[in-house]
Amino acid sequence: MTTDNALPLELGGMPVHRRLTDALPALVTTVVERLMQEVPPYRTSPGEQLHGEVLDLVHQTIRTFVSVLRAGREPEADDLVALRRSATLRAEAGLPADAVTSVHHVGAQACLDFVARDADPSDLHDVFALYRIVLAYMRHTCAAVAAGYADAYRVLSAEEHDLRRSLLSALLDSTPVDPVVGRIGMRLPSHYQVVSLALGAHPDESDAGVDTDVAARRKLRRLRAVLDVCRQGPVLSMLTVDGGLVLIPRDGSGGSGAWLDALVDNWMRAAGADVVAATVLTEPDGVPAAVRLAHELRHVAVTAVRPPGVYRLDDLLLEYQFSRPTPAREQLAQLLAPVAERPDLLGTLRAYLDGGLNRRRTATAMGVHPNTVDYRLRRLAVLTGLDATRPEHLLIARAALTARDATTSCAPGRGDR
């Protein structure tokens, strides 16, 4: 045993590094066996892998630990570079990061168990010193493994991102997708849930004390993080801070669609912002047409000032039809021209129609007295000839409002409140 902090450390009257060097083959075997018993990914590893690269990794790990003990220092840069590169290779081979980190933990534990069994009370000082060295060693090696995995994932993530973009472009352009699918190593689903979404602003984007660009990018990163863990499979997306396009793989055309409503709710929580999403289910060959329809539905939902959530064609049948570019649409929009500069009247009409023709509900939504709602509806009837309180005028009033939204260039309807 040493009597001060000088190295090498001794337990049982023999330097620790020498005891470990002499027992290296047996220690490597012990560690590999423990990995197979305690770490699930190694239980199903092929024998060639276990007795090849895994055994080499364990051997390298213990030798690095022994060299640290022999020199009485923390791992050197060259040691850590080798461990980092090894971790990168393991990541590229698909081995989970916790499985690689376990090699270092199990290896260190096996070494400690081996040398500590011959220690006696007089070795207590060196036992404490040994544990301090182990903790320092683990701190450096685990950081190297994490860095190695980060290196690999940056490359793999960039490659996968490019391949997904290629697949999305092929689907949108109706070009052959088989070559791209083969490179990604995935199976093309039978259907895609096409989602066109409008992403609202996070509260931080309107905070004068916050960099709005940073807030918007953080919002988008959080949304993308949720998309990346979608259980349906690899998601294809093209997003900006204002929204964009998402294609979710689906293996069937049935179902209630409640899963998508829940998913969009999750997107809103993650982004901290409202999401108005329009969706169409299609087979891969129908993606271009489905994307056009989804974008149109999303535009209708936004211009009609629909609340956040998911909208399908069934939800917007009249609004979609009335918003199509026809001579009738232009004439319908002109019905509201006399009140184009009266957002109070237009907003009241919209709230009245959206509120189930209930004047009290409309008054609450507008923040006014019910009598004010009555007055505004009467005034609108005088100026336009459309009396929203008369059943025969309701459909044409809705059609005129939808047509006006479709022909107004600046965020129609949102200023009518």
Number of C-alpha atoms within 10 A of each C-alpha: 20 16 12 10 11 9 17 17 25 22 23 16 13 14 18 25 22 16 16 21 14 10 13 17 11 10 20 24 15 15 24 22 14 16 22 15 12 14 16 11 15 21 14 10 14 10 11 10 12 19 13 11 13 21 18 13 21 22 19 17 20 23 17 20 24 20 17 19 24 16 12 15 13 17 19 12 10 9 19 19 16 16 24 23 18 20 28 24 16 22 21 16 9 9 17 14 18 13 17 24 19 15 22 22 17 19 24 21 13 18 24 17 11 16 19 16 10 12 17 13 8 13 20 13 17 23 21 11 15 19 13 12 18 20 12 14 20 18 12 17 24 22 15 23 27 18 18 24 25 18 19 19 16 11 13 14 13 12 13 16 14 13 17 19 16 17 23 21 15 17 17 18 12 14 11 12 17 13 9 17 16 11 11 16 8 11 11 16 16 14 20 26 22 28 28 31 27 24 25 20 19 20 13 17 18 12 11 8 8 12 12 17 12 12 19 20 14 15 23 22 15 16 22 17 13 15 20 13 11 13 10 11 16 17 19 23 21 13 17 13 19 13 17 16 20 22 22 21 25 18 13 12 14 8 7 8 11 9 10 17 15 13 15 20 17 15 21 22 15 17 24 19 17 19 24 24 30 29 25 22 23 20 18 19 16 15 24 17 12 23 24 15 20 25 22 18 27 27 23 25 25 23 21 23 20 14 12 19 18 25 24 19 17 8 13 17 11 14 22 22 15 24 26 16 12 12 8 15 20 17 14 22 23 18 21 22 15 13 16 14 11 13 15 17 22 22 19 25 25 22 24 23 20 16 16 10 16 14 22 17 16 24 20 14 14 18 11 13 13 17 12 15 23 16 12 18 21 17 16 23 16 12 14 15 15 21 20 21 17 9 9 11 15 16 14 17 23 20 23 26 26 27 30 27 24 25 17 12 9 10 14 19 21 14 12 18 16
